[in-house]
Amino acid sequence: MHVCPVCGYPSLSEPPRSPSGGGSYEICPSCGFQFGVDDDDRGRTYEQARQAWEEAGAPWSSKGIPAPKGWSGKGQLTSQKPGPKAVKKAISKPAKKAAKKAVKKPANAPSKKTSKKVSSRPKKSVQPAKKKKPGGRR
């Protein structure tokens, strides 16, 4: 389980950010923040989203997932202490190692042993352009 960096919800099924840095597109059932959309596409920071959620009274966001028994948004904020530390905790050690590897050598980088790709299509021959006769049409 992973911690939401906005509200501190401790049970996200995926880390908010992938090892390569992209959003998970998971929606936090507690605060309603969608990683990869609210931050990347809409430009909202975790702090801005947290402040807006708190100002709204820290309500449970999901209509399809019921709030845990005895859940309190304000209590969750104080007990989980969301923020940059929560993001670091949300990314597991194997994910951190994979991110370091990806920085060293991208997955789509060609290996040294790759050969040139040979096309099976025949090349089109290029015909020289026809010259126009002086004088043109009458």
Disulfide bonds with the S-S distance in Angstrom:
none
